[in-house]
Amino acid sequence: QAQLVESGGGLVQAGGSLRLSCAPSGRPFNEYIVSWFRQAPGKEREFVAGITWYGGGTHYEDSVKGRFTISRDIAKNTVYLQMNSLKSEDTAVYHCAARLTMGGWYGTYDFWGQGTQVTVSS
């Protein structure tokens, strides 16, 4: 199966912003849910934000509510994660993931990207 490709990570100062992008490799999105996960050193991977491709419904992890916004551009076949008011604790490798089936935000995902590093300095 074709995987996902992330971009947009980098080094920013606390309080700054980044926008991550996610797109499938070699195919259009046809999944029900596209989500962002992150994993920081010494921590388990955690769900960050998700969106339903067709309906645009969203769901966020509590620590990013009000700061992060997930969206999708159907014409560009891309999912975005706009990250504002970044904190040092947001530092992590961010992975895009997509699943083909319904069943909630935390079920098994079918496709994953390699990840993009987000580093927030303070």
FILUM-538051 format. One record per atom (N, C-alpha, C): residue number from 1; residue in three letters; x, z, y. Coordinates in pm, whole numbers, plus 50000, padded with zeros to 5 digits. Atoms other than C-alpha are relative to their C-alpha. Layout:
// FILUM-538051
> NUM / ALA / X / Z / Y
...
This chain:
// FILUM-538051
> 1 / GLN / 50085 / 50000 / 49881
> 1 / GLN / 50000 / 50000 / 50000
> 1 / GLN / 50088 / 50000 / 50123
> 2 / ALA / 49927 / 49999 / 49875
> 2 / ALA / 50122 / 49927 / 50350
> 2 / ALA / 49988 / 50137 / 50065
> 3 / GLN / 49997 / 49871 / 49934
> 3 / GLN / 50223 / 50238 / 50540
> 3 / GLN / 49978 / 49985 / 50150
> 4 / LEU / 50024 / 49994 / 49856
> 4 / LEU / 50189 / 50340 / 50904
> 4 / LEU / 50131 / 50011 / 50075
> 5 / VAL / 49882 / 49997 / 49915
> 5 / VAL / 50437 / 50309 / 51188
> 5 / VAL / 49968 / 50077 / 50127
> 6 / GLU / 50017 / 49920 / 49879
> 6 / GLU / 50467 / 50570 / 51464
> 6 / GLU / 50106 / 49963 / 50102
> 7 / SER / 49904 / 50017 / 49892
> 7 / SER / 50636 / 50537 / 51800
> 7 / SER / 49961 / 50091 / 50115
> 8 / GLY / 50029 / 49926 / 49878
> 8 / GLY / 50659 / 50719 / 52131
> 8 / GLY / 50062 / 50137 / 50009
> 9 / GLY / 49937 / 49870 / 49993
> 9 / GLY / 50848 / 51033 / 52042
> 9 / GLY / 50123 / 49998 / 50089
> 10 / GLY / 49883 / 49989 / 49916
> 10 / GLY / 51137 / 51161 / 52245
> 10 / GLY / 50023 / 50142 / 50045
> 11 / LEU / 49964 / 49871 / 49942
> 11 / LEU / 51282 / 51445 / 52447
> 11 / LEU / 49934 / 50014 / 50136
> 12 / VAL / 50068 / 49974 / 49873
> 12 / VAL / 51074 / 51593 / 52728
> 12 / VAL / 50018 / 50145 / 50039
> 13 / GLN / 49998 / 49864 / 49950
> 13 / GLN / 51077 / 51901 / 52945
> 13 / GLN / 49865 / 50066 / 49975
> 14 / ALA / 50124 / 49926 / 50011
> 14 / ALA / 50820 / 52172 / 52896
> 14 / ALA / 49909 / 49967 / 50118
> 15 / GLY / 50095 / 50042 / 49899
> 15 / GLY / 50507 / 52077 / 53085
> 15 / GLY / 49985 / 49850 / 50014
> 16 / GLY / 50004 / 50145 / 49993
> 16 / GLY / 50574 / 51708 / 53042
> 16 / GLY / 49901 / 49941 / 49901
> 17 / SER / 50096 / 50073 / 50082
> 17 / SER / 50381 / 51443 / 52854
> 17 / SER / 50068 / 49892 / 49919
> 18 / LEU / 49962 / 50113 / 50083
> 18 / LEU / 50427 / 51191 / 52577
> 18 / LEU / 49874 / 49939 / 49942
> 19 / ARG / 50107 / 50065 / 50073
> 19 / ARG / 50200 / 50937 / 52414
> 19 / ARG / 50056 / 49936 / 49874
> 20 / LEU / 49961 / 50055 / 50128
> 20 / LEU / 50246 / 50863 / 52047
> 20 / LEU / 49904 / 49890 / 49959
> 21 / SER / 50080 / 50111 / 50049
> 21 / SER / 50121 / 50544 / 51885
> 21 / SER / 50015 / 49990 / 49849
> 22 / CYS / 50001 / 50018 / 50145
> 22 / CYS / 50030 / 50470 / 51525
> 22 / CYS / 49929 / 49871 / 49967
> 23 / ALA / 50061 / 50125 / 50042
> 23 / ALA / 49961 / 50134 / 51367
> 23 / ALA / 50040 / 49971 / 49856
> 24 / PRO / 49962 / 50036 / 50136
> 24 / PRO / 49952 / 50007 / 51010
> 24 / PRO / 50096 / 49883 / 49999
> 25 / SER / 49905 / 50108 / 50018
> 25 / SER / 50220 / 49775 / 50885
> 25 / SER / 49936 / 49889 / 49919
> 26 / GLY / 50044 / 50118 / 50070
> 26 / GLY / 50091 / 49431 / 50796
> 26 / GLY / 49852 / 49990 / 49969
> 27 / ARG / 50143 / 50004 / 50025
> 27 / ARG / 49718 / 49500 / 50800
> 27 / ARG / 49925 / 50069 / 50112
> 28 / PRO / 50079 / 49924 / 49903
> 28 / PRO / 49434 / 49619 / 51022
> 28 / PRO / 49961 / 50135 / 49943
> 29 / PHE / 50056 / 49875 / 50046
> 29 / PHE / 49300 / 49969 / 51007
> 29 / PHE / 49868 / 49975 / 49931
> 30 / ASN / 50127 / 50003 / 50071
> 30 / ASN / 49025 / 49997 / 50749
> 30 / ASN / 49966 / 50134 / 49939
> 31 / GLU / 50020 / 49865 / 50050
> 31 / GLU / 49037 / 50371 / 50686
> 31 / GLU / 49889 / 50070 / 50076
> 32 / TYR / 50104 / 49924 / 49936
> 32 / TYR / 48770 / 50622 / 50767
> 32 / TYR / 50056 / 50097 / 50104
> 33 / ILE / 49940 / 49900 / 49913
> 33 / ILE / 49000 / 50881 / 50926
> 33 / ILE / 50147 / 49967 / 50024
> 34 / VAL / 49859 / 50010 / 49964
> 34 / VAL / 49330 / 50849 / 51109
> 34 / VAL / 50037 / 50128 / 50074
> 35 / SER / 49966 / 49869 / 49947
> 35 / SER / 49509 / 51172 / 51193
> 35 / SER / 50149 / 50011 / 50029
> 36 / TRP / 49862 / 49962 / 49974
> 36 / TRP / 49829 / 51321 / 51328
> 36 / TRP / 50028 / 50136 / 49940
> 37 / PHE / 49947 / 49875 / 50051
> 37 / PHE / 50022 / 51591 / 51148
> 37 / PHE / 50137 / 50024 / 50062
> 38 / ARG / 49866 / 49970 / 49953
> 38 / ARG / 50339 / 51768 / 51251
> 38 / ARG / 50064 / 50106 / 49911
> 39 / GLN / 49926 / 49901 / 50075
> 39 / GLN / 50609 / 51969 / 51082
> 39 / GLN / 50125 / 50039 / 50078
> 40 / ALA / 49886 / 49946 / 49931
> 40 / ALA / 50858 / 52190 / 51259
> 40 / ALA / 50093 / 50067 / 49900
> 41 / PRO / 49908 / 49932 / 50091
> 41 / PRO / 51171 / 52340 / 51102
> 41 / PRO / 49951 / 50139 / 49963
> 42 / GLY / 50042 / 49870 / 50048
> 42 / GLY / 51082 / 52638 / 50888
> 42 / GLY / 49851 / 50021 / 49993
> 43 / LYS / 50144 / 49989 / 50003
> 43 / LYS / 50710 / 52568 / 50906
> 43 / LYS / 49940 / 49895 / 49907
> 44 / GLU / 50072 / 50097 / 50080
> 44 / GLU / 50458 / 52395 / 50685
> 44 / GLU / 49941 / 49891 / 50089
> 45 / ARG / 50067 / 50106 / 49929
> 45 / ARG / 50308 / 52065 / 50785
> 45 / ARG / 49860 / 50045 / 50040
> 46 / GLU / 50131 / 49960 / 49953
> 46 / GLU / 49998 / 52119 / 50994
> 46 / GLU / 49925 / 49882 / 50062
> 47 / PHE / 50087 / 50098 / 49938
> 47 / PHE / 49706 / 51908 / 51103
> 47 / PHE / 50000 / 50021 / 50151
> 48 / VAL / 49999 / 49993 / 49855
> 48 / VAL / 49714 / 51827 / 51475
> 48 / VAL / 49870 / 49947 / 50058
> 49 / ALA / 50119 / 50063 / 49945
> 49 / ALA / 49430 / 51588 / 51555
> 49 / ALA / 49961 / 49884 / 49911
> 50 / GLY / 50049 / 50111 / 50079
> 50 / GLY / 49213 / 51332 / 51381
> 50 / GLY / 49888 / 49928 / 50070
> 51 / ILE / 50105 / 50081 / 49942
> 51 / ILE / 48973 / 51055 / 51468
> 51 / ILE / 49941 / 49912 / 49891
> 52 / THR / 50064 / 50096 / 50089
> 52 / THR / 48719 / 50852 / 51274
> 52 / THR / 50011 / 49863 / 50063
> 53 / TRP / 49971 / 50132 / 49945
> 53 / TRP / 48805 / 50487 / 51314
> 53 / TRP / 49877 / 49932 / 50055
> 54 / TYR / 50120 / 50068 / 49956
> 54 / TYR / 48453 / 50357 / 51340
> 54 / TYR / 49927 / 50074 / 50112
> 55 / GLY / 50083 / 49927 / 49906
> 55 / GLY / 48270 / 50631 / 51525
> 55 / GLY / 50074 / 50064 / 50116
> 56 / GLY / 49923 / 49937 / 49894
> 56 / GLY / 48549 / 50782 / 51732
> 56 / GLY / 49985 / 50150 / 50010
> 57 / GLY / 50008 / 49855 / 50001
> 57 / GLY / 48466 / 51139 / 51641
> 57 / GLY / 50138 / 50062 / 49985
> 58 / THR / 49867 / 49940 / 49999
> 58 / THR / 48761 / 51374 / 51693
> 58 / THR / 49996 / 50145 / 49956
> 59 / HIS / 49983 / 49861 / 50040
> 59 / HIS / 48889 / 51706 / 51568
> 59 / HIS / 50144 / 50040 / 50031
> 60 / TYR / 49869 / 49954 / 49957
> 60 / TYR / 49181 / 51916 / 51695
> 60 / TYR / 50034 / 50136 / 49943
> 61 / GLU / 49950 / 49868 / 50032
> 61 / GLU / 49393 / 52204 / 51580
> 61 / GLU / 49991 / 50087 / 50126
> 62 / ASP / 50030 / 49914 / 49886
> 62 / ASP / 49326 / 52505 / 51801
> 62 / ASP / 50109 / 50002 / 50107
> 63 / SER / 49892 / 49984 / 49904
> 63 / SER / 49668 / 52523 / 51963
> 63 / SER / 50019 / 49881 / 50093
> 64 / VAL / 49982 / 50119 / 49916
> 64 / VAL / 49645 / 52171 / 52107
> 64 / VAL / 49872 / 49962 / 50075
> 65 / LYS / 50124 / 50031 / 49931
> 65 / LYS / 49286 / 52174 / 52229
> 65 / LYS / 50018 / 50012 / 50150
> 66 / GLY / 49986 / 50001 / 49856
> 66 / GLY / 49270 / 52086 / 52595
> 66 / GLY / 50130 / 49941 / 50050
> 67 / ARG / 49872 / 50057 / 49962
> 67 / ARG / 49624 / 51950 / 52594
> 67 / ARG / 50024 / 49863 / 49938
> 68 / PHE / 49980 / 50126 / 50072
> 68 / PHE / 49624 / 51669 / 52336
> 68 / PHE / 49869 / 49925 / 49991
> 69 / THR / 50116 / 50085 / 50016
> 69 / THR / 49385 / 51377 / 52315
> 69 / THR / 50033 / 49888 / 49903
> 70 / ILE / 49984 / 50110 / 50093
> 70 / ILE / 49354 / 51143 / 52020
> 70 / ILE / 49898 / 49892 / 50034
> 71 / SER / 50089 / 50111 / 49969
> 71 / SER / 49204 / 50800 / 52075
> 71 / SER / 50042 / 49879 / 49917
> 72 / ARG / 49962 / 50124 / 50068
> 72 / ARG / 49198 / 50455 / 51925
> 72 / ARG / 49958 / 49880 / 50083
> 73 / ASP / 50027 / 50126 / 49934
> 73 / ASP / 49208 / 50104 / 52065
> 73 / ASP / 49977 / 49898 / 49888
> 74 / ILE / 50032 / 50088 / 50111
> 74 / ILE / 49028 / 49880 / 51820
> 74 / ILE / 50064 / 49862 / 50018
> 75 / ALA / 49943 / 50132 / 49974
> 75 / ALA / 49146 / 49558 / 51985
> 75 / ALA / 50150 / 49997 / 49971
> 76 / LYS / 49856 / 49993 / 50023
> 76 / LYS / 49509 / 49672 / 51960
> 76 / LYS / 50035 / 50057 / 49863
> 77 / ASN / 49979 / 49950 / 50136
> 77 / ASN / 49463 / 49818 / 51612
> 77 / ASN / 50096 / 50119 / 50000
> 78 / THR / 49905 / 49892 / 49976
> 78 / THR / 49631 / 50137 / 51729
> 78 / THR / 49926 / 50131 / 50026
> 79 / VAL / 50045 / 49865 / 49970
> 79 / VAL / 49568 / 50511 / 51733
> 79 / VAL / 50106 / 50068 / 50085
> 80 / TYR / 49910 / 49934 / 49907
> 80 / TYR / 49720 / 50719 / 52012
> 80 / TYR / 49981 / 50151 / 49994
> 81 / LEU / 50007 / 49857 / 49975
> 81 / LEU / 49801 / 51083 / 52064
> 81 / LEU / 50064 / 50027 / 50135
> 82 / GLN / 49951 / 49965 / 49867
> 82 / GLN / 49831 / 51170 / 52431
> 82 / GLN / 50026 / 50150 / 50003
> 83 / MET / 49959 / 49860 / 50001
> 83 / MET / 50020 / 51498 / 52461
> 83 / MET / 50040 / 50040 / 50141
> 84 / ASN / 49972 / 49948 / 49867
> 84 / ASN / 50013 / 51681 / 52793
> 84 / ASN / 50033 / 50148 / 49993
> 85 / SER / 49964 / 49858 / 49991
> 85 / SER / 50141 / 52021 / 52903
> 85 / SER / 50076 / 50045 / 49877
> 86 / LEU / 49926 / 49972 / 50122
> 86 / LEU / 50391 / 52018 / 52621
> 86 / LEU / 50077 / 50131 / 50010
> 87 / LYS / 49931 / 49873 / 50013
> 87 / LYS / 50542 / 52345 / 52505
> 87 / LYS / 50112 / 49987 / 49898
> 88 / SER / 49889 / 50004 / 50095
> 88 / SER / 50859 / 52419 / 52314
> 88 / SER / 49950 / 50009 / 49857
> 89 / GLU / 50052 / 49987 / 50135
> 89 / GLU / 50649 / 52514 / 52013
> 89 / GLU / 49933 / 49873 / 49949
> 90 / ASP / 50049 / 50129 / 50045
> 90 / ASP / 50518 / 52157 / 52002
> 90 / ASP / 50110 / 49916 / 49937
> 91 / THR / 49888 / 50073 / 50058
> 91 / THR / 50863 / 52045 / 51890
> 91 / THR / 49981 / 49987 / 49850
> 92 / ALA / 50022 / 50027 / 50141
> 92 / ALA / 50825 / 51882 / 51550
> 92 / ALA / 50016 / 49851 / 49974
> 93 / VAL / 50015 / 50139 / 50040
> 93 / VAL / 50829 / 51559 / 51358
> 93 / VAL / 49851 / 49974 / 49985
> 94 / TYR / 50142 / 50034 / 50002
> 94 / TYR / 50489 / 51400 / 51410
> 94 / TYR / 49978 / 49879 / 49911
> 95 / HIS / 50033 / 50105 / 50096
> 95 / HIS / 50342 / 51189 / 51131
> 95 / HIS / 49858 / 49954 / 50020
> 96 / CYS / 50133 / 50058 / 50005
> 96 / CYS / 50047 / 50957 / 51139
> 96 / CYS / 49958 / 49985 / 49855
> 97 / ALA / 50052 / 50012 / 50135
> 97 / ALA / 49826 / 50953 / 50831
> 97 / ALA / 49858 / 49945 / 50006
> 98 / ALA / 50133 / 50059 / 50006
> 98 / ALA / 49512 / 50768 / 50725
> 98 / ALA / 49944 / 50015 / 49860
> 99 / ARG / 50067 / 49989 / 50129
> 99 / ARG / 49259 / 50809 / 50449
> 99 / ARG / 49885 / 49903 / 49992
> 100 / LEU / 50100 / 50103 / 50023
> 100 / LEU / 49019 / 50560 / 50299
> 100 / LEU / 49861 / 50055 / 49977
> 101 / THR / 50127 / 49941 / 50040
> 101 / THR / 48744 / 50802 / 50206
> 101 / THR / 49955 / 50107 / 50097
> 102 / MET / 50055 / 49886 / 49929
> 102 / MET / 48515 / 51051 / 50371
> 102 / MET / 50033 / 50127 / 49922
> 103 / GLY / 49978 / 49875 / 50070
> 103 / GLY / 48538 / 51417 / 50282
> 103 / GLY / 50066 / 50107 / 50083
> 104 / GLY / 49943 / 49898 / 49914
> 104 / GLY / 48667 / 51608 / 50580
> 104 / GLY / 50138 / 49964 / 50051
> 105 / TRP / 49874 / 50028 / 49932
> 105 / TRP / 48978 / 51623 / 50793
> 105 / TRP / 50123 / 50036 / 49919
> 106 / TYR / 49884 / 49944 / 50069
> 106 / TYR / 49201 / 51803 / 50547
> 106 / TYR / 50015 / 49953 / 49857
> 107 / GLY / 49988 / 50055 / 50133
> 107 / GLY / 49155 / 51599 / 50233
> 107 / GLY / 50129 / 49921 / 49984
> 108 / THR / 49882 / 50079 / 50031
> 108 / THR / 49417 / 51383 / 50069
> 108 / THR / 50002 / 49873 / 50083
> 109 / TYR / 49981 / 50121 / 49921
> 109 / TYR / 49553 / 51107 / 50290
> 109 / TYR / 50071 / 49894 / 49917
> 110 / ASP / 49952 / 50110 / 50083
> 110 / ASP / 49632 / 50767 / 50144
> 110 / ASP / 50126 / 49934 / 50054
> 111 / PHE / 49888 / 50067 / 49937
> 111 / PHE / 49890 / 50636 / 50391
> 111 / PHE / 50067 / 50093 / 50099
> 112 / TRP / 49921 / 49917 / 49910
> 112 / TRP / 50168 / 50802 / 50588
> 112 / TRP / 50107 / 49918 / 50069
> 113 / GLY / 49888 / 50059 / 49930
> 113 / GLY / 50422 / 50702 / 50847
> 113 / GLY / 50127 / 50080 / 49979
> 114 / GLN / 49871 / 49934 / 50014
> 114 / GLN / 50789 / 50793 / 50857
> 114 / GLN / 50017 / 50118 / 50095
> 115 / GLY / 49993 / 49891 / 49905
> 115 / GLY / 50739 / 51021 / 51155
> 115 / GLY / 50081 / 49964 / 50123
> 116 / THR / 49926 / 50015 / 49876
> 116 / THR / 50860 / 51036 / 51512
> 116 / THR / 50028 / 50139 / 50056
> 117 / GLN / 49956 / 49869 / 49954
> 117 / GLN / 51055 / 51326 / 51658
> 117 / GLN / 49953 / 50026 / 50143
> 118 / VAL / 50035 / 49952 / 49867
> 118 / VAL / 50911 / 51514 / 51954
> 118 / VAL / 50077 / 50128 / 50025
> 119 / THR / 49922 / 49882 / 49965
> 119 / THR / 51146 / 51761 / 52118
> 119 / THR / 49967 / 50040 / 50143
> 120 / VAL / 50038 / 49948 / 49869
> 120 / VAL / 51033 / 51978 / 52408
> 120 / VAL / 50101 / 50107 / 50038
> 121 / SER / 49900 / 49905 / 49953
> 121 / SER / 51304 / 52159 / 52601
> 121 / SER / 49940 / 50091 / 50106
> 122 / SER / 50049 / 49902 / 49905
> 122 / SER / 51253 / 52466 / 52815
> 122 / SER / 50113 / 50057 / 50084
